[in-house]
Each structure stands twice: as C-alpha cells, then as structure tokens.
Amino acid sequence: MLATAVLFNVSLAAVVCGTFAWYSYATRTGLEKAYHGTTVGDMGSLQAGLVSEIQLEDYLEYDLAEDDRTLADEGKYIYWCQENIAARTINYVLDSNGYATTEMYPVTSSAFDWSVENPESFSLYSTPTYLKNYDKNDLDFLANPRDYSVMDFVFRFEDIDNIGEYLPGYNVFLSGCKVETSNEEHEIYKSVRIFYNNGYEGGIINPTATENGFDVVGGVLDLNADNFYDYDEETFFETIYGEVESFEYNSEATENDGTLPWYETDTFISNHKKGVFALNDETFVPKTVNYIEGGRFTSKAKRITYTDETYHNLGRFKMYLYFEGWDTHVVNEEQGFGYNLDLAFAVQM
C-alpha cells in the first residue's frame, strides 16, 4: 500500500556563470541564485529530517525540531522538519555544515567504482588546472565542500496506533527527479550528478539520462583556450589529465596544426599542435565512472532506502549534489542560465 504519494519537493533555482571550471583562472561564482523554496506536502505518518554534523543554535527560527539523542553515538544531530520546509531552512543546514547553498562549482568523482567500493569512501575532487593534474592520493586535491551540496536525509514512519513509535520495513523511493535550465539550447543541467549513500549501498544517479551510462574521466584537454590541446613545452608531449588505464603517444610529431576553427572547439574538442607528440587515439583507454539513469528510481523499480530496524527504525539517504566536470556539457558556452532541480519522495510498505 502506498502510504504517502509524495513526501516533499526540493526545488533549486540557480544561475551557472563564470568560465569553465577546469580553468585555473576560472571565476568561482558557479550557481548564484538561492533556492526558490522547498515545499512539504501531506506526509501522512512519514516524517523527514536533516542530519547535521554540528549542533545548530538557531534551529527554532527555521521551523526545525532538534533530536540530539538518536544519533548521539555518532556525534550527530537530527533536525526534524515541519509540515512545510522553507528554502531558507535547507540553506541554513547546508551552510552551517560547510556546504554549497547558492553557489556551486564543477568537481569530479573521478573513477569511483560504486558497485564494489564502500560508499563511505566516496569523495569529490577538484578539477585539474593548466598542465597540472589532480592526485587522488593528495588530500590537497579534495574538492572544497563549498563547491557542492550534501543533503543528509533521514526518514521515519510513525505508528498511528502508538504515537511516538516508529515502524521498520517501509521502502522509500525517489519518485521524481527533474532537472532543467531556462534555455533549452544550453544543456549544463545534463552534467548534474547525485551520489547517494543509504548505509548499505551507494550509487551515482544521472537524473537526465534515459539509460545507464558512464563518464570518461581522463584524456587530453584544452585548458588555456588557445585552440590546441595542452602540451608540455619542454618535452612536446600532450598533457594527459585525469585517470587512464593505458595510453601511447604517436611515434612522430604532428606535421601540421589542426584546422578546427575556434567556434567548433571547446575544452574537450580541440586541435593537435604542429611539432607536438599527440596522444594515440587507437591505444588510449581512459578510466570511467558509471551512473544509473534516473528512471530506474523514479519508476520505483529501485528504492533509495528503507526504515531499518537495525538503525533506529530510520531510513538513510545522504545525497551529494554536484556538477561532474568531465561531462562534456560543462564548457564555456554553458553559463548564465537558470537551473532547477525538483525531487520527490514516496514511501511504500
């Protein structure tokens, strides 16, 4: 039986602007407008809360109820939401925990294999800069938490016959996940990714994809926007960014400059430079990161969590919201347009 058709909608409205994130001189303005608002529908006996790593002093001003006992053994606090959640409430919790609220900046999950790796080990990394790659083993290359958002939800289902008691065994679904921008010709919204961790599994969702797929997370790039792939000016080999499985360079230097005009190039598609040893496309094998298409969840074919009797009868859904910088839609032309994300949740026994 469907207990609650829609739990709540989370609406994000923003403007993507500034230069492309991979640029070392990029203007870090990302998403500029605040959330238009978060509305909570008729939840029935289902309740939602936001987990905070710190105790929030002003929670009463944001229509929240503090629970400092349930997750005390983890050093965390739950702030249960009222029937209607205002935009400023989510922003307050995000900002207090050091995450992005009204500005976001492309980052990368790199080649994280969520099908086998512990979801607790998921991290986001800052993007490479001109002639300098990122290093996953160097903590200095972890992305700034202010560049992405983390919404740590918990759900509970109240026993209507025993008020204050909460029931296990209820499945929670991501019944709606819609992403759009104000200008249909520009598609930066397709680079949005959601990584979720519900305590027993994790995965990356591409909410705009209609089938499962992957992002390439390594290759040559044009980061200084000179219409040529970057190369080392001492060795004259093209620079390979990100992560690769295997590669070779051409045995001879490129004879002539590529002929693609500037308006047909971007960070990912550019020209090979005369006199430079180019990456051999036939032998190049980049690393990739897989994602699940959004319909797998919105069709209710796959739950996002369940109220777990071994975890205080709570359902966990910690979601990282970010722009995947290796997605080829993240280029200079994709800037300055409005962006919205709407989420809806449903619960079922």
C-alpha positions, 0 to 999 in steps of 0.5 A, a space after each residue: 500500500 502506498 502510504 504517502 504519494 509524495 513526501 516533499 519537493 526540493 526545488 533549486 533555482 540557480 544561475 551557472 556563470 563564470 568560465 569553465 571550471 577546469 580553468 585555473 583562472 576560472 571565476 568561482 561564482 558557479 550557481 548564484 541564485 538561492 533556492 526558490 523554496 522547498 515545499 512539504 506536502 501531506 506526509 501522512 505518518 512519514 516524517 523527514 529530517 536533516 542530519 547535521 554534523 554540528 549542533 545548530 543554535 538557531 534551529 527554532 527560527 527555521 521551523 526545525 525540531 532538534 533530536 540530539 539523542 538518536 544519533 548521539 553515538 555518532 556525534 550527530 544531530 537530527 533536525 526534524 522538519 515541519 509540515 512545510 520546509 522553507 528554502 531558507 531552512 535547507 540553506 541554513 543546514 547546508 551552510 552551517 555544515 560547510 556546504 554549497 547553498 547558492 553557489 556551486 562549482 564543477 568537481 569530479 568523482 573521478 573513477 569511483 567504482 560504486 558497485 564494489 567500493 564502500 560508499 563511505 569512501 566516496 569523495 569529490 575532487 577538484 578539477 585539474 588546472 593548466 598542465 597540472 593534474 589532480 592526485 587522488 592520493 593528495 588530500 590537497 586535491 579534495 574538492 572544497 565542500 563549498 563547491 557542492 551540496 550534501 543533503 543528509 536525509 533521514 526518514 521515519 514512519 510513525 505508528 498511528 496506533 502508538 504515537 511516538 513509535 516508529 515502524 521498520 520495513 517501509 521502502 522509500 523511493 525517489 519518485 521524481 527527479 527533474 532537472 532543467 535550465 531556462 534555455 533549452 539550447 544550453 544543456 549544463 543541467 545534463 552534467 548534474 550528478 547525485 551520489 547517494 549513500 543509504 548505509 548499505 549501498 551507494 550509487 551515482 544517479 544521472 537524473 537526465 539520462 534515459 539509460 545507464 551510462 558512464 563518464 570518461 574521466 581522463 584524456 587530453 584537454 584544452 585548458 588555456 583556450 588557445 585552440 590546441 590541446 595542452 602540451 608540455 613545452 619542454 618535452 612536446 608531449 600532450 598533457 594527459 589529465 585525469 585517470 587512464 588505464 593505458 595510453 601511447 603517444 604517436 611515434 612522430 610529431 604532428 606535421 601540421 596544426 589542426 584546422 578546427 576553427 575556434 567556434 567548433 572547439 571547446 575544452 574537450 574538442 580541440 586541435 593537435 599542435 604542429 611539432 607536438 607528440 599527440 596522444 594515440 587515439 587507437 591505444 588510449 583507454 581512459 578510466 570511467 565512472 558509471 551512473 544509473 539513469 534516473 528512471 530506474 528510481 523514479 519508476 520505483 523499480 529501485 528504492 533509495 532506502 528503507 526504515 531499518 530496524 537495525 538503525 533506529 527504525 530510520 531510513 538513510 539517504 545522504 545525497 551529494 549534489 554536484 556538477 561532474 566536470 568531465 561531462 562534456 556539457 560543462 564548457 564555456 558556452 554553458 553559463 548564465 542560465 537558470 537551473 532547477 532541480 525538483 525531487 520527490 519522495 514516496 514511501 511504500 510498505 
